[in-house]
């Protein structure tokens, strides 16, 4: 859903191609308590940092784990939202809070649970 997608930039109205590229535990690279997820936005690198305490909070709340594929979806959904709302122009890195991370996770979960209607 959100690892290879198109979004319309709020300001330029230009459609951009967003492609997931990498997931790195940021403790090793920048001594941050986060997971950094790299995307290419029309070839330009953009990072979304998800705080590791969100993993603990989600697990305590649901008994489930945030997997790497789910983390990529959370970061991709955030990035699409940021681009389409006008927050995403020109930034190389975004750092989400625990509540922001869980908000995007909840939206993905709701989308996955909703019935899909097929049109013939």
Secondary structure, DSSP 8 states (H G I E B T S, - for coil): --SEEEEE-TTT--EEEEEEEEEEEHHHHH--SEEEEEEEETTEEEEEEEETHHHHHHHHHHS----HHHHHHHHHHHHHHHHHHT--SS-SEEE--HHHHHHHHHHHHHHHHS------
